[in-house]
Amino acid sequence: MPASLKGGFPPANRIHPVRYRYLINLEGKTTMKLFVKWLVCAVSLFLTSQIFPGRFVLWGGLLALIACATVLWVLNIFLRPLLQLLALPFSLVTFGLFSLVVNGVVVALAAALIPGIAIHGLWVCVFISLLISLGNMMFAHKAR
């Protein structure tokens, strides 16, 4: 074991702030950005339920909406980058348009995991993913 790791984690005054910025939450920046992204997911789902009342059905009410937003948020953080990497050849051939389909599949998977929500059609899922992308583009980068 190297001498630098012998005592466990280095003391707080020796931690490099850039290298460990995700390990140690500096000034709450990461938490606020994650919360804004979750809020954008929830608002996008709500707006889609109002725009497409027959294609996006909420049986569980607000609780199902919050659960679906949470599941969608987690899937967007962990699963979507892996799917984007696997679909990279298709995205290159279609000049990036296939990424909309991948995002729609992630939304459909999130809706399938929550029993109180039904989304009918992949295009509604793609529309939800477009709303999430627009919301993150407008609001998430401002939350520092």
C-alpha positions in Angstrom: 0.0 0.0 0.0 1.4 3.4 -0.9 2.3 5.7 1.9 -0.2 8.3 0.7 -3.1 5.9 1.2 -1.8 4.3 4.5 -3.9 6.4 6.8 -7.1 6.2 4.7 -8.5 9.3 3.1 -6.2 12.4 3.0 -6.9 15.2 5.4 -9.4 17.8 4.4 -6.8 20.5 4.0 -4.8 18.3 1.5 -7.8 17.4 -0.8 -7.5 18.9 -4.2 -10.8 20.8 -4.9 -11.0 20.0 -8.6 -10.0 16.4 -8.4 -12.5 15.5 -5.6 -15.3 17.9 -6.5 -17.9 15.2 -7.0 -16.8 13.3 -3.9 -17.2 16.3 -1.7 -20.1 18.5 -2.5 -18.6 22.0 -2.7 -21.1 24.7 -1.8 -24.1 22.6 -2.8 -23.6 23.1 -6.6 -24.1 19.5 -7.6 -27.1 18.9 -5.4 -28.9 22.0 -6.8 -28.2 20.9 -10.4 -29.5 17.4 -9.8 -32.7 18.8 -8.1 -33.3 21.1 -11.1 -32.9 18.2 -13.5 -35.4 16.2 -11.5 -37.8 19.1 -11.4 -37.5 19.5 -15.2 -38.4 15.8 -15.5 -41.5 16.2 -13.4 -42.7 19.3 -15.1 -42.1 17.8 -18.5 -44.2 14.8 -17.6 -47.0 17.0 -16.3 -47.0 19.2 -19.4 -47.1 16.1 -21.6 -50.1 14.8 -19.6 -51.9 18.0 -20.3 -51.0 18.3 -24.0 -51.7 14.6 -24.8 -54.5 13.6 -22.5 -55.4 10.4 -24.4 -51.9 9.3 -25.1 -50.4 9.9 -21.7 -52.6 8.6 -18.9 -51.9 9.2 -15.2 -54.0 6.8 -13.1 -51.9 7.2 -9.9 -52.2 11.0 -9.8 -49.4 13.2 -8.4 -47.7 10.3 -6.6 -47.3 8.3 -9.8 -46.0 11.5 -11.5 -43.4 12.0 -8.8 -42.4 8.3 -8.9 -42.1 8.4 -12.7 -40.1 11.6 -12.6 -37.7 10.0 -10.1 -37.3 6.8 -12.0 -36.8 8.8 -15.3 -34.2 11.0 -13.6 -32.3 8.0 -12.3 -32.5 6.2 -15.7 -31.3 9.4 -17.4 -28.3 9.6 -15.1 -27.2 5.9 -15.2 -28.8 4.0 -18.2 -29.0 6.6 -20.9 -25.3 7.2 -21.3 -24.7 3.5 -21.7 -27.5 3.2 -24.3 -26.1 6.3 -26.2 -22.8 4.6 -26.3 -24.3 1.3 -27.6 -26.3 3.3 -30.2 -23.3 5.3 -31.4 -23.0 3.7 -34.8 -26.7 4.4 -35.5 -26.4 8.0 -34.3 -23.4 8.6 -36.6 -25.3 7.3 -39.6 -28.4 9.4 -38.8 -26.3 12.4 -37.8 -27.5 12.2 -34.2 -31.2 11.8 -34.7 -31.2 8.3 -33.4 -30.4 9.7 -29.9 -34.0 11.0 -29.9 -35.2 7.4 -30.2 -32.8 6.3 -27.4 -34.2 9.0 -25.2 -37.8 8.0 -26.1 -36.9 4.3 -25.2 -35.7 5.5 -21.8 -38.9 7.4 -21.2 -41.0 4.3 -22.2 -38.9 2.2 -19.8 -39.5 4.6 -17.0 -43.3 4.5 -17.7 -43.3 0.7 -17.9 -41.7 0.5 -14.4 -44.4 2.7 -12.8 -47.8 1.0 -12.7 -49.9 4.3 -12.5 -48.7 5.7 -15.8 -49.4 4.6 -19.4 -47.8 6.2 -22.4 -49.2 5.1 -25.8 -46.7 5.5 -28.6 -43.1 6.1 -29.0 -43.6 9.6 -30.4 -45.1 10.8 -27.2 -42.0 9.4 -25.4 -39.8 11.3 -27.9 -41.8 14.5 -27.2 -41.3 14.0 -23.4 -37.6 13.6 -24.0 -37.5 16.7 -26.1 -39.2 18.7 -23.4 -36.7 17.3 -20.8 -33.8 18.3 -23.1 -35.2 21.8 -23.6 -35.8 22.3 -19.9 -32.3 21.1 -19.0 -30.9 23.3 -21.6 -32.7 26.4 -20.3 -32.6 25.8 -16.5 -30.0 23.2 -15.4 -26.9 25.1 -16.6 -28.0 28.1 -14.6 -28.2 26.1 -11.4 -24.6 26.2 -10.3 
